[in-house]
Amino acid sequence: MSKSPAQQPTHGPLASTTAAFDPAASAPQGQFGHSRAGDVFQILRDGQARTRAELAEITGLARSTVAARLEGLSAAGLIGPAGEGISSGGRPPSRFAFHPSSRVILAIDVGATHVLIALIDLSGRVLSELRESMDIADGPTHVLDAVLERCGQVFATAGRHERELVGIGIGLPGPVEHSTGRPSSPPIMPGWDGFDVPAYVQQRFPTDVLVDNDVNIMALGERAAYWPHAQDLLFIKVATGIGAGIISGGLLQRGADGTAGDIGHVRVPRGGEILCRCGNYGCLEAMASGPAVAAALSKDGVPAHSGDDVLELARRGNLAAIHAMRQAGRDVGDVLAASVNLLNPSVIVIGGGLSSAGEYLMAGVREIVYQRSLPLATARLRIVQSMAGDHAGVLGAGRMVIDHVLAPASVERLVAAHSQG
């Protein structure tokens, strides 16, 4: 089945990183903000090649000033020659365009039992990746040391050098104070609470390090790759834990303390007195996560120790596992129905390990959401399975860092560093 225009990436996994960004489009000619190199660069982020004269017309800057800014951006490797413009008599003018392959980003998605490390260029294209089993409960120093050691392999596989690195994005499976990069009382991450992840990583890679909750970066990755025009989107991860990444009005919503979207600890109707690891009773995570579904099956005489076991049973046509997956979907739907009425998203994406069970989980979610949400809120609502799959996290970590390092102030610092060096 072909993808609709809203779903189909137009240029690599993070096409909207550049194509959707056009600060010059709404600025009157001659009134484009400041004259810094970082501001001039924002015009070129859309990938379109332009001449000095065209940039001077857009910005209102003197051609000599534009030439100086372009020289700085070229020295920093952010732009490069892109052919020649049409001559009006004499030598054809040179054109310049964004050069996204000149710099790279490390995107790291740390799950409860795995890690995926990817090297990504500034267009969001994945250059190389490495996946490995890893237990988040082993603690921050053990996990981060192992991750940092393997980053060298990712550089080597891609044939790139560490000096090309301009930032690192990390997703963790628990609440994170995004402004500091420190985990905040994460329930499945013993020893991580308050740990200064950016500072620890910077001992090995002295560059900008951004850290966020894993489902937040999954929401960023899925939207950038497949739903660039969706202004209101929920990404629901159903795996060892359950959480939501909320994009509202085109912006990721983290909340006052970084815990927005923690739907795994919302009480569900059939939760009863089932104890959750957070200490409360009847939480969604205690009913519908991979370990919870496996435990329920085992209690009913169907051996299952993990979410992966549940998936395998469902794939083999085990009716008990199929029924359990659909019921897990209904439980998720109970919470999402309230979220739909509250937030009115246009798209809900279901991702995470259990989502790979296909329509069993999705059917349960759709059943309850469409039944219990307001008709107007569901009139145009789409509930879909993640298309980015297990790459949503690294794509989102890359997007998070790209938006940071290509912002005007960051570009200005990069240009200044090269001019001084």
N, C-alpha and C positions, 0 to 999 in steps of 0.2 A: 504494500500500500504506500503510495507516495505521500509525503508530508505536505501539510498545508503551508502557504507562504509564511504564516506566523511561526511555524515550527522549523522550517528549513534554514539552517545556517547559510549565510551568503558568502562567507570567506573564513574558513577555519572555525574552530570551536568557539571563539570569542569574537565573532564578527562585530557585534554591537559595541565592543570596546572602542572602536574607531568610528564606524559608520553612523552610530547614533549620536556622536559628539560633534556638534558644529556650532561653536560659540560665535563664529563670525556671521552666521546666517541671520541672527536677530539684531546685530549691532549696526547702527548707521555707519555708512562709509566715513572714514576719517575720525571715528570715535571708538576705536577698539581698545579701550582700557589703557594699560600702561605700555611702555616701550621696551619692557624686559624681553630677553630671549625666550623665557618661559611662556610669556603671553603670545609671542609670535608663533611659537611652536604649536599652540592650541589650534591654530587655523589649519596646520598641516596634519593634525591627528586624524583627519578623515581619510587620509591616504591619497587625496587628490594632489597631483603635481601642479606647482604654481611658479611663475617667474617672479623676479624681484619687483618688477613693475606692478604685477597683480597684487603682491603682498603690500606694497606701498599704498596702493589705492584702497585696499581693505582697511589698513591700519591708520592711514593718514600720516605715517612716518616718512621722513626723507629717505630716498633710495640708499643713501650712504649709511643711514642707521639700520635699515633693513639688511643691507649687505653685511654689516658688522654682526648683527644678530644671527644671520645665517652661517657666518663663519664660525661663530661659537657653537652653534648647534651641530655643524658638520664635524668640528673637532671632537665634540662629545660623542659622535657616532649616531646621533638621533635622526639625522637627515642625510640624504645623499643626492647626487645628480640623478635626474629622471628625464633625460632627453632634452630636446630644445623646443621652444615655443615658435610661433609663427612670426616670421620676420616682416617688419614694416619698411624694410629697406636697410641693407647692411647685414651685419652678422646676426643670426638668429639668437634670441635670448635664451639663457640656460634656465632650466626648470628644476625645482627641488621638491622632494617628497619625503615623507616619513620612512625611516629605515628600521622596521621593527625587528629584524634579525640581528641587529648589532649588539643587543644586550639580552641577558637571560635572567629568569626568575626561578627559584626553587619553590615548588608548591608541594606541601606535605600534608597528607590527610591521615591523621592518626585515629584509628578506631579502637574499640575495646580489645580486639584480638588481632589486629592487622595494622600495617602501615603501607601507604602508597606514596612514593616519592616521584615527582615528575620535574623535568627541566622544561621550561616554557619560554618562548620568546615573547616580545612585547605585543605581538598580535594575538597571543593566546594559543599559538600552535605548540603542541606537545612534541618535543624533540627526542626525549627518551624517558623511560620510566622504570621503576623497580618496585615490586610488591613483595612483602614478606610478612609472615606471621609474627606477632609481637603482643605481649600481654601488658596492657596499660597499668595493671595492678603491680607491676614490677617497680614502679616508682619513676620519678622524673629523670634522675641522673642516668639510670640504667637505660631507659627508653631513648632519651635524647642522645646519649653517647652512641647507641647503636644506629640511630637514624643519621646522625652527622657522619659517622664512619661510612655509611652506604651512599651518602651524597657524592662522594668522590667517584663512585662507580657510575653514577648517573651522568656526571660531567664527561667521564672517559667514553662512555657509550655514545654520547652525542658528538664527541670530538670538539667540545668547547672548553674554555679555560675559566677558572674561578675569577680571574680579573674582570670577566665580562658580567659578573653577577651584580645586579642592582637592588635586589630585595628578596626576602623570603616570606612566604605566607604559610601559616600553620593552622590546621583545624584540629580541635581537641574534642573528645566526646563528653563534654560537661560544660557547666556554666563558666564563662570567661569574662573578666572585666576587660573589655576591648581596649580601653585607653591605656592600660598598663600591660596587657598580655598575660595577666596572672589568673590562673583558675580560681574559682570561688566556690568552696565547699562542694566539689564534684563528687557525687555519690559512688561512682564506680572507679574513682581514681585515688586510692589511698596514697598519701604522701605528697600529693600535688597541690593541695590548698595553699594559695598565696605564693607558690613557687614562681620566681621571676624567669619565665621562659625566654623572653627576648634577650635578657642579659646573659643567660647561660649559652644560648646559641651564638651570640655575638662574640664569645670568646674564641669560637672557631671561624665564624664568618662575620667580619666587622662591617655589617651592612644593615639597612632597615629590616626589622623583623616585626611582622604583624601577626597577631594571634586572635582567633575567634572560635566560637562554638562550631562544631562540625556541621550541624544542620544549617547554620547561617550561611556558611560558605557553599554548601550544596544548593541552597536557594539561589545564591548569586550565580553559580556555575550553570544551573539548569536554565535560568532565565536568560543569561547572556548567550548561551548556545542555541536555545530553541524557542524562547518566548520573549524576544527583545522588545516587543511592543506591548507586553502585558504590564500594566502599571500596578496591578493588585494581584499578587500571586502568593499562595501558600505552598511550601515544600514540606512534606511530612515524611520523616524518616522512621521506619518501623524495623527495628533490628534488635540488638541486645537492649537498647533503650528506645524510647519514643520521644520525638521532639518535633517542633515546627520552626521553619524559617519563614519570617513574615516580611513580604515586600508590599508596602502600601504607598500609593502615590509615587511609585517608581523608586522608593528608597527602602533600604533594609532597616527594619525596626528592631533595635536591640533592647529598648526599654531603659528605665532609669539605672538599673544595676546589671544589665546584660542578661537578664533571665527571661526576657520576652520569648514566648513560644514554648515554654516548658510544659507542654500539654500532657506529658507522661505522668504527671502527678496530679492530674485532675481526676476526681472521683467519678466512676462510671456506675450506671444504675445497678448492674448485676454484681458489683464489686463486693458487696456484703462485708464480711469481716476478714477478707484476705489481706494479709500483712504485706506491705510493700517495703522494699529495702530502705526507703526514705523515712520509715517509722510510722507512716500513716496507713490507713486501711482503704482498700477498694480502689487504688490508683489504676489508671489505664495501663501503665507499664506492668503492673502486677497481674494483669489480665491478658494483655495482647502482645507483649514483647516475645521475641523468639524463645528465651528461656522459660517464660510463663506458659506459652502454648505447649512446649515440650514437656514441662512438668505436669500439665493437665492431662496430656495424652498418656504419660507414664502411669499416672494415677488410675487411668481407665484401662490399664493393661496393654497399652501400645508403647513398647520401649522407644524412648526418644530422650536424648540428653542435651540437645541444643537446637537452635533454630535451623541449622543446616540439616539435622536429622528430620525435622518436620518437613522441610522442603523436599528432601529425597523421598519421604513417604508419600507426599502429595503427588510428586511426579510419577510415582509408581502406581498411582490410582487408589491409594489407601483411603477408604471412605471416611474413617475417623479423622485422619489428618486433614482431608479436604473440608470436612464439616468444621473442624477446629479453626482452620484458616479463614473460612467465611465468617465464623463467629468473631474472630479477632477483628476482621474488617468491620463488623457491626459495632463492636466496642469502640473502634477508632471513629467510626461514623457518628456515634453518640456525642463525642466531644466536638467533632468537626461541624456538626449541625449548628451548635451554638456559635462556633467561630464564624461560620458563614453568615449567620444573622448579624453578628457583631461587626465583621470586617468587609463583607460583601466582595470577596475575591472573584476574579473572572476565571482563574485557573487554580486548581488544586493538583499538585504533582505528588504522587506517592512513590517514595524511594526507600532505600535501605534494603537489607538482606531479605526480609520476608516478602518484599514487593516482587521479587523474582519468581514467586509462586504464580505470577500471572493473574488471571481473572478471578481466582478464588478469593483472595483478599480484596481485590478491587470491587467485586460484586457486593460484598458485605458493606463496604464503605458507601458505595453509590446507593444501595438500598435504603440505608438510614438517612443519609444526607438529603436525598431528594424527598424522602417521606416527611422529615421533621423540620426542614428549613422553610423559610417563607418562599412562596412561589416566585415573587419578584426577584429574590436573591439568587434563585437557581435557574431563572429563565435562560440565561446565557452562560451559566457556569459549566466549565469543562473539568471533569475529574479524570486524570490520565496517569498512566504509569511513567516513571522517569525514563527519558530517552538517553540521558547522559549516563545512566546506570552508575556503576561504581567509580566512574570518572568525574561525577558531579563535584566531589569535594576538591580535587586538585584543580579542576577548571575554575571553581569559585575562589580558591586560594590565589590562583593566578590573577583572576579579575580584580580581587581586592588589592593586590600589590600593584598591578598595572595602573589602576586609577590613582593610587598613591604616588607612584614614582613619576607618572606623566602629568601630575598636577603642576601648575605654573611655578610654585615655590620650589618643588623638588627638582624640576628641570633646571631652574635657575642655579640651584646648588650644584647640580651635576656639571653644568657649563662652567661655573666658577672654579670648581675643583680641577677641571681639565686646563683651564687657562692658567691656573697657578702651578699646575704640575708640569 
